Amino acid sequence: MRRNGGISMTNNCELLKDKKHIHFIGIGGSGMFPLVQILHKMGYTITGSDNNPGDTIDFERNVLGIPVVMGQKAENIEGADLIVHTAAIMADNPELIAAKASGIPTIERSILLGEVTRWFDNCVCISGTHGKTTTTAMLTQILLESGMDPSAVIGGKLEAIGGSGRLGSSEAMVCEACEFVDTFLKLYPDVAVILNIDADHLDYFKTLDNIIASFRKFAAKATKCVIANGDDKNVRKALDDLALPKLITYGSAESNDYYPLNIQHHEGGRCSYDLMHHGQLIDHVQLSIPGSHNVLNSIAAIVAAIEIGAETGKAIAAADSFRGAHRRFEILGRVNGITIADDYAHHPAEIEATLLAAKEMNFRQIWAVHQPFTYSRTAMLLDDFARVLSIADHVVLSEIMGSREKNTYDIYARDLAEKINGCVWFSTFEEMASYVMANAKAGDLVLTMGCGDVYKCAKMMLGK
């Protein structure tokens, strides 16, 4: 099932057989971009369309030379012999309607991603409600610096690979495995990593028990090993009495196979710890990213690297060189002594971890500039959002980004703001940026947070 020179794996893939021109509807999406990079590297003709301009579209156009049309219209699919669309594209989208009526094979992105994971005999799929992108990016960098030349599909950009997708020449692949609409059940993991399980995407799953059941199905797909957070009660429930080829646990508790001791947080957002295995010291680990949550993410990445053949010493040394993924506590710049950073956090647990990590650093005050994402999540987790955002000293909200949803919940940013002392909200990023920069002071940290386009607000604060 392997390839020569990194290309011939398509001989084993009926989905890509005899295909030359692939068109992506929603080509700017974080899930599309890595597949675009991989298939472009393989020599396919790629075209695409999107409704929202941004950095990814600019890269696809200007660096990869891919024609991208803004706005989705029926004529955009002309010439394609395979059409790929994101799960967020609604059924009434004119380009999707035209694609399905054309007779051209038309698939959702996760189907293509699943086929890509089949090409590799050491595919590590990293799942969890939170921390997937950081852990996937870290593992990719560890494998690169360990000389293993991996392929990768990451939900965020990693400077070391010049984007979020990479085609390597080895059996090693790292793939972010998202649970949304059970996407991860279409993947083919040799090693399955489960970072945590929390209540999210309840518009689809309805209940936490349903989420746990899906993670159980995902774990059962692993052919070689499952690496799981043994501290997480929902993870333990998902794996309870499940027959697995091998199970490795990690976490803060010493009952896990791997755990940290002597965690220390240092100036500049660095931290360090001793990595233990069954009571024995493996090595001292130093990280260049902040937060206790990233200590656990790093253990998952290091253990996964070792499990698929990386040398232990090289894996641990490489972890320190990881500076974070794009939009994961990413320091963008400083203005008048105010630090501007951006983070993808959009679920209460993620926001809490990010703000607690910020509190561990030596800033005067913390500003949370948050763009709520989807009406369903905001409505169902409203009190949790209010609780965790209140960790910050100041909270500024945008209106809710509905994305794929319509506001059938009758929920608005003001409903969240009313539950947070001193919170303000605005209709535009320009208003938000102006308010923050008029009131923040030297020594403060301003964190834009959300999985939509709130990063644009951060750029406005920086005058970009």
N, C-alpha and C positions, 0 to 999 in steps of 0.2 A: 504493500500500500504506500510505499515511499516513492520518492522522486529523484531525478537527476538534475542537479543545478537549481533546485528549488522551484521547478515549473511543472514537471510532468505528472504531478498528482492529479491533474484534471482528467487523466485517462481513466481514473477510477471514480469519477464524479459524473453521473448521468445528468445532473442539473446543469453543468457547464459544457457538456459535450456538444461540439460543433457551434458553440457560441463565440461571437467575436465582439459584439457591441452590447454593453450592459447599460441600461438607463436607470438612474436612481431618483425616485420621487421623494423629496425631502433630503436631498444629498448633504445638507448642512448639519444634520442631526449627529449627536455624539455617538450614536450607535452605528450610523452609516459610514462616518469618516474612516475608521480603521479598515473596514472592508473595501472602501474605495482605494485606500492606499495600497492594500495587498493586491487587489486585482489590477490596479494600474501598474504596479511593479511587475506583474506577470505578463503584461503586454496587451491587456484587453483595451478596447476603445470604450471610454467611459463618458457618459453625458449625465446631466442631472438638472433638477429644478428645485426651487425652494421659495418660500414666501418671506423669509427673514434674512436680510444680509447680516454678515458678521465675519469674524476672523477666520472661521473655517472655510467659508465660501471664498474669501480672499485668497487663502492658501491654495485651495483647489484650482482656482482660476490662474493665479499668478505664478505659483510654484510648479504645480502638476500640469498646468495647461489644459485643464478640463473645461469644456464649455458648460456653463451653468446659467440657466434662464431663471430670472426672478418672476414668480407668478406661475401658477400651474394651469396649463392649457392642453387641450387634446393633441395639438400638433407637436408638442414637445417629445412625444414618444417615437416619432418617425425615424426609421432606420434601425431601431433596436431589435435584438432577437432574444433579450431577456430583460424583464422589468422588475425592479425591486422597490418596495415601498415600506415605510415605517408603520408601526402599529398605531401611531398617532394620526395617520391620514384617515380622515372620515370617509364613510361609504359614498357620500355625495360629492366627493372631490372630482372635478371634471376630468382631470388627468387620469385618476384611477379608474373612473368609469370607462374612459376611452381605452385604457390599457386592457381591461377585462373584456371589452367588446372586440378588440383587435385580433384575438386569437394568439397573440404573442404570449409566451409563458410569463405569468405574472405571479410573484411570490412576495410574502412578507419577509422582512429583513432577517428574522430569527431562523427561517428555513435555510437561508444561505449561510448564516453563521454556523448553524449546526453541521452543515456539510463541510465547512472549513475545519471544524474541530475533528472531523473524521480522518483527516489527512495525516494526523500525527500520532505517534505511538507513546508519547510522553506529554499528553495534554493535561495541564492543570487548570481546572475551572474554579474560579474563586467567587463564592456566593456569600450572601449575607444582606441583611436589611441596610447595614451601614458599613462603610470602610472598604467597599469593594475596589473602588478606583485606586485609592492610595495603596492598598495591598497588591493589587495587580501590577501597578506601575513599579512598586518597589521590587517585586519578584522579577519583573522583566529586567530591571537594571542590575539586580544581583546576578542573574543568569548571563547577561551581557558581559559583565566584568569578571565573571568566572570562566569566560571563554566558551560558553555553550551555544552561542549564536541562535537565540530563540526566535520564534515567530510570536506575535502578540496582537491581541485585540483588547484595547483599554478604553474605558468610558471617559477618559480625559487625556489631555496631551502630556506627553513626557518628553522633556527636552532632549534626553539621550537618544531618542529614536526619531526626533523631528516630526512628531505628530502623535497619533494614537494607534496606528497600525504598523506592523512590521512583518516582512517575510524573511525568515532566516533559512539556514541550510541544514539544520539539525532536526532531530525528532522532538525537541522540546518546544512546546507552545504554552503560552499563558493566555487565558481568556477570562474576561470579566463575565460573570454569569448572573444576569439579572432575573429576579423572580417575577417582574411585572408581566401580567397575563401568562404566567407559566413559561416564559421564554426559555428559561434554563433547562426545561424538560426536553428541549429539542437538541441539546448539546450532547456530546459524547466524551465525558471526562474519564481519563485514566486515574487522575487524582482529583478528588472533590474536596474543596476547602469550604467550611461553613464558619463564618466569622461571628454571626449572631442571628437571632430571629426575633423580630418585633412586629407589632401591628402596623401595617402599612398597605397601601393599595386596597383599602377596604371596599372601594367601589367595585372591585373585581372579586376579591377573596371573601368578602362579607364578614368573616370571623377569623380570629387568630388561629383557631384550630384548623381551619382550612389552609392557612399559610403554613402551619407546621406540617400538615399532611403533604403539601407540595414539596417542602424541603426534604421530607423523608423519601419521596420518589426520586428527587435529585440525587440524594446520597446513594440510593440503591443502584444508580447508573454507573458508579465508579467501578472500574475494572481492577484497580491496583490498591487504592488506599483512600481513606477519608481522614482529613485533618480537621478537627473540630474544637470549638471553644467549649471546654468542659465546664466553665463557670456559668454558662448561659442555660438556664433551666429549660427554655424552649428548644434549644439545640439538643439537650439531653433527651427531652421527650420525643423529638423527631427521630432520634437514633435508637431509642429504647427497643431492645430485643431484635434489632435489625441485623440480618446476616450480612457481614461485610468481609471483603478479602483481608482488610487490615484497618485498624482504627488507631489514630494517634490523637491524643488530646493535649491542649495547651490552655493556659489561663493563669490567673493570679494565684490560685490556690495550689498548694504543694501536692495535692492529690492528683494533679494532672501530670502527664508524661513530661511536658516541658513547662517551665514557669520562670518568672523573673524574681530576683532578689536584689535588694539594695538599689532600688530605683531612685535616681537623682535627677532633678531638673536644674538646668544650668542657664546662664546668661545667653541671650540671643536666641532663645527657643530651642536649645539643644537638650537632650536628656541621655541618660546612660543607665545600664543595669547589668547584673550578672545573669547570664542564661544558664539555667539549671536543667538537668535531665536525670530524673529518678534519683535526686539527691546529690548528683555529681555536677561540679562546675564544668560547663562546656567552654565558656570564654566570657570575657567582658565585652559588652556590646555598647557602641556609641552611636547615637542617632543625631541627625541634623534637622529633625522635625520635632515639634513640640507635642506634649500631651500624653497622659497615661494610656489613652486609647490607642495611640500609635505605638506604644511599647508592645501591646498585644498584637497589633497588626504586623509589626516587624517580626515577632516570633513566628506567626503563621507563615510569613514570606520566607524566613530563613529555613524553617522546618521543611516547607515545600521544596525549596531549592535543594536541600540535602537529600530529600527523598527521591528526587529524579536525577541525582548524580553529581551535584555540585560539591566541591571540596568544602568542608565545614569552615576552615579558616578563611578561604576566599569569600564564601557567602557572608560571613560575619563582617569582614572588612568592607565588602561592597555595600552593606547596609548603611554604613556611615556616609557614603558618597551620594546617597539619595537625598535630594533637596526638596522633594514633594512633587506632586503632579499639578498640572494647570488647574486653577480654581479650587485647590485644596489648601486652605490657609496660605494662599500665595501673596507674599508681600509685593505690592505693585509699585510702591514709591513713597516718598515723603514730601509734604508741603508744609512749610512754616512750623516744622517740628512735629507735625501730625503724621502718623504712619497710616497708610491706606492699604488694606488687604482685602482679599476676595476669597470666598469659600462657597462651595456647592451645597452646603447644608440646607436641607429643605424638609426634614422630618424632625420632630421634637428631640429625639435621641441624638441626632447628628448636631443639631444646634446646641444642645446641652454640652456635648463633648467638645465642640469648638470653643464655646464661651468659657468653659472650665479651663481649657488649655490656655486661652488668652489670659485668664486670671492668674495663671501660674507664672506669667511673664511680668516684667517690671514696667507696665504702662500706668499712666496717671489714672485714666478712666477709659472704659470700653464703650464704644458705640456699636450697637447692632442695627444695621440698615438692611431690613429684610423684605424680600418680595415673596409673599405667600404663593404657593404653587398648587393649583387645582382647587376647585370649590369643595369637592368631596373631602379631601384630606383636611382642609382648613376647618370645615364644619365638624367633622367627626373627631378631630383632635384639638379642638379650639382651646380647651382648658390646659392641655399639655403645652401647646404653643405659648400661651400666656405665661405659664410657670417658668419655662426654660428661657424665654426671651427676657424675663425679669432678672436673670443673672447679670445682664449688662447694666451699666449705669445709665445709658440712654438708649431708647428704642425709637426708630423711625421706620415706618411702613410705607410700602407702595400699595396700590390696589392689587387684588388677587389676579395672578396670571392663570386664566382658565385652561389654556392649552387645548386639549382634546375635548373639554367638557363645556356644557352650557350651565348657567347658574340656576339650576333647578332647586338649589339649596337655600336661595335667598340669603346668601352670606356675603359680607363685605368686610374690607379692611377695618372699618370703624368698629365692627363687632369685636374684633380682636384687640384693637387699640383701647377700647373701653375697659378691658380686663387688666391692662398694664399701666401702672402708675407713671404719669408723665409722658406717656407715649403720644407721638404725633403721626399723622399720615398725610400723604400728598398724592395727587393724581399723576404727576409727571416726575421723571428722574431729575429734570432740571431744577424743579422746586426742592426735591430732596437734597440734591447736592449743594444747592445754595444755602439751605437751612443748616446743614451739618457744618459746612465750612465757615459759616458765620458764628457758630456756637462752640465748635470743638477748639481745644487749646493744645499748645505744645505739650508733648508727652502722651497725648491720647492715641488710642488705636481705634480706627474706624474700620469695621468689618462689614462689607456687603455680603449678604448671604441669600442663597436661593439657587434653584437649578434652571431658572429662566434666563433672562438677559439683564439681571440687575448689575452684572459686571460693568455695563455701560455707565451706570451711575458712578461707579468707582473711577472710571476713566474721566468723567466730567469733573470730579473733585481734583483730579491730577492735571486738569487743563488739557486733556488729550482729545 
